[in-house]
Amino acid sequence: MSEINSPLIHLKDISKVFLTDEIETHALSGINLDINEGEFLSISGPSGCGKSTLLSILGLLDSPSAGSYSLAGREVASLNNNERSRIRNLDVGFIFQSFNLIGDLTVYENVELPLVYRGLKASERKTRVLEALEKVQMSHRQSHYPHQLSGGQQQRVAVARALGGTPRILLADEPTGNLDSKNGGKVMEMLQELNKEGATICMVTHDERYNDMASRIVHLFDGKVVDETVAAVAQA
């Protein structure tokens, strides 16, 4: 458990360098960022500025090249692989820009899979899966496979998969990127509702309309935090 008044996520001097063909690419440089429990954070900036890399580090899918990352009071660098996997499974939900659905599993099975890893009983899994699919209006497609769906439908399934786990932290990489404005708005309403229920949300988006639905906006440029603003919803 995190200490009282301490941030859920604390990043200090986080840097990430990728080495390819002897070329160094500095994706992140000296990121200092605190994220409080229950916050809705939007990360904005041009393509290639490090937004997705930052999300990968926050979700323990990647490790920084330098700096310190503390999650709920624990230094992430001290966690072994099993502990990292447990945190990803129990506490973190992901909505990927590329969906990351498993092609030979049905919609229902894709949403259910993270719950299987948690060891939940079949009855509880069924309840959670059906509720999540109903929220994204994909119940009628539960027996279909990803290749039978449009890009927008696949994204809605990816959202349902994240919602089904009721995550403590939800990391969303362009969650509305493949949706029309109507369905995109519905997804954002779901994220807001999840946030009201206590989930901490970190979202990457290029859509300025959705930036203002967060409580705080962090602006990245060339791998650095260049500005932070309090969104209109938090000022209301």
N, C-alpha and C positions, 0 to 999 in steps of 0.2 A: 504493500500500500504506500502511496505517496504521502509525504509529510503535509500537515496542515499549512495552507497558503503557499506551498511550493508548486511550481509548474509541473504539469503532467509530463511535458517534454522540455528538455533543456539542451540546447545545442550551443557549444562553445568552440569557436574557431574551426568549424568544420570545413574541410577541403576535400575535393575528389579530383584525382588526376588519372586519366586513361592513357595508357601507353600502347601505341600501334605503330609498327614499322619504325620504331625509334623516334616517333613523334609524340610529344606530350600535349595532351588536351586537358586544359584546366576547366572542368565542368562546374566546380564549386570552389569558391575562394573565400575563406574566413567568414563563414556563415555563423552569426550569433542570433539565436532565436529562442524565445520561450513561448510555449503553447499551453494554455491553462485547460484544466479539465472542464469539459462542456462547451468549449469554444468552437465557433464555426469560422475557420480560417480559409481564405481564398489566396492562392499563390498565382500571381500574374506576371507577365513578361513576354518578350518576343520568343519565337522559336529558337531553340538552341541555347537558351539562357541558363538551363540547369534545373528547370522545374521538375521534370520527370525523374531526374537523378536524385533530387532532394526527396521526392516521395518514396523512391526505392530505399533510401537510407532510413527514412522514418519508419518504413514498414519492415525493416530488418531483412530486406531482399538483397541489399548491398551494404558494404562497409565503407566508411570514409577513409581516405588516405591519411588524414591527420585530423586532430581535434577530438572533442569529447561529446558523447551523446548519452544523456541520462534519461531513462524512461521510468516514470513512477518511482523515482528515487534510486534506481539501480543503474550502474554504469553498464551500458550495452556491451562494451568491449570485454567485460568480465563474464559474459554469458557463453555457455558452450552451445554446440549445435542443437542439442535436444531442448535446451531452454529457449533458444530462439524460435524453434519450430513450435513449441508449446505456446509462446506468446502470439505468434502469427495465427495459430489455430483458434485460440480462445479469445484473444483480445482485439485482433486487428481484422478489419474487413477491407477488401480491395475491389475497386471498380476500375478495370483497365481500359485504356483507349482502344486496345486491340481485342477486347472482349475476353480472350483466353478461355474460351469454352472448349470442352473436350469433344471432338467430333464424333466419336463412336458412343457417346452417352446421350440419352434423351434430355430434353429441357428439364424434366422432373429430376433426373439423375444428376444433372449438372448442379442444380440448386441444392440437392440433397448431399452431395459428396463431402463438403466441409463438415457437415453435421455427423456423417458416418465416422470421420476421423476423430470427432469429439467423443464418440462412443455413446451418443444419445440413443435412447430406445426408439424402435421403429415407429411407434405411435406418436411420439413427440416430433420425430423427424417429419412425418407426414403432415402433422398440423402446421409446423413452421413452413414447410415447402409450399403447401397450398395457400397459406395466408400471404406469403411473399409473392407468389405468382398472381394471386388475386389483386394485390396492390398495384402491380405493373400491368394488369390486364393481359396476362399471358396464360391463364388457366386453360384456355381452349387449345393451347399449343403444347401442353405438357408432354405429349407422347411424340412430338416431332424431334428431329435432330437438327443441330445447328445449320447444316447446309441447306435445310429446307426453309430457313428463315431469312428475312431481309436483314440488312445491317442494323436497322433501327430496332427490329425485334430481338436480335442477338444482344444488343446493348441493354434492352429491358430485362432480358434473362440474367445478364451479368449484374444488374442492379438487384434483382431478386435474390441472387446467390449471396450478395453482401448483406442484404436486409435479413435474410433467414438466420444469420448467425448472431443477430442483435449485438454487433461489435461495440466495444468500448471506444475504439478509435476506427474511424472510417476514412480511408484514403481513396480519393476519387480523381482519376486522371482523365480529364475531359469527359465527364459522365453524360453530357448531352451532345457530344460532338457528332453523333450519327443519327440524331433525332430531329424531327421537325419541331417547330416552335411549340405546338400544342403538347406533344409528348415530352419535349424537353422541360416545359414548365411543370408538368406533372412529376417528373423525376426530381426536380428541384424542390417541389412541395414535399415530396417524400423525405428528401434529405433534411429539410427544415424540421419536419415532424420528428425524425430520428434524433436530431439535435435537441429538440425540446424535451425528448425523453431521456436525455443525459449523455448521448454519444458525442465524442469530440470528433469534429470533421475537418479534414484538410483536403482542399479541392484545388485542382489545377483547371483553369478554364480560360479560353480566349474570348468568351462572350461577356461583354461589359454589363449586360443586363443582369447576369447571374452573380457577378462580383458583388453587387449591392445587396444580395440576399445573405451574404456572410456578415459576421460581426466585425471582422478585421481583414484588411487586404495587405499582403506583403508583396512588394514589387521587386522582382529580380531583373538584373541586367548583367550580362557577362559573368554569371556565376556568383554575383554579389547581391546582398540586400541593399537596394538603393533608396527605398522609401517604404513607410508603413502608414496606412490610413485607416481610420475607423469608418466602417461602412455606414450607410444611411440608416440601415435597420437597427444598428446599435445606438445611434444617436436619437432615435425616436423615443 
